[in-house]
Amino acid sequence: MLKEVFIKCPYCDAEYLPEEIFIGDEFLGNRQAVKLDNGKIDFVNGDEPELESSYICDFCNKRFVVRAKISFEAFDDDFDDEYSIKLAQ
């Protein structure tokens, strides 16, 4: 289960969800990858992601800036291997 992520106003500690501050299409951008025959990306077309946004706090009315740090993890999800579990009697 993923840990819930909140953004806090640096002035009054009011909490926000990322989707309250970042606009979905602008946040991830709208890009297309052109790939080589070996699957590697050759070049990218389209709009870059907007990983920084400013927001005026709904509670203290002060402007603050939020910078997103995104990371991705890829892992093997191969469930074809057989396995067994010994059940307690």
N, C-alpha and C positions, 0 to 999 in steps of 0.2 A: 504494500500500500504506500502511495506517495505521501510525503509530508505536505500539509497544506502550506501554501506560500501567501503571506500577507505583505503588503507594502505599508510602511508607517510614515506618516508625516513627520519630518525631522523637527518640527516646531512644537506640535501638540500631541504627537503619538496617535492620532486618529488612524485607524486601519482601513486599508482598501484591498480589494482583490485586484490582481493584475488586469483583468478585463474591464475594470472601472477606469483605468488610466490609459491602457493601450488599446488602439483600434485594431481588430483582428486582421484585416487585409493589409494594413500598413505595417503591422508588427512583423509578420512573417514575410512580407514582400510578395511579389507576384513574378517569380522567375521560372525560366525553363532552361534545362541543361541540354546542351548538344553533346552527345557522347561519341567516343571513338568505338571502333569494333571490339576493343577489349573491355569495354564498360567504363573506362575512365572518362571523366568530364573533360571535354575539349575547351568549351567556353560556355558562358551563361548569358542569356538575354533577359531583360525585364528590369523591374524595380527592385532596388536593394531593400532589405528589411530596415524598419525604423526601430532601433533598439534603445532610443532615448526619447523621453517625452516629458513635457512640463505639465504641471497640474496645479490648480488653485484649490487648496484645501476647503472642503465643504464646512469645516468647523471653525478654523481660525482665519480663513481667507488669505493665507500666505501662499505664495507660489513656491513650488519646489520641483526639482528635476529628478526623474527616475531613469536609471540606466540598467537595462536588462543584460544579464549574463546567461547565455543559453549553452547548454551542453547536451550532447547526445551520446548514447551508449548502444552499440550493436552487439548482440550475443547470439550464439548458436541456440536454436529452438528446435532441435531435432529430437522428436519423440519416437522415432522408428526403432530405436534400440529397445530390446525386451529387457525387463528387469522383474524381480520378484521381491516381495516383502514377507517376512516370516511373521505370522500373527501369533500373539501370546495366547496360550490355552488356559 
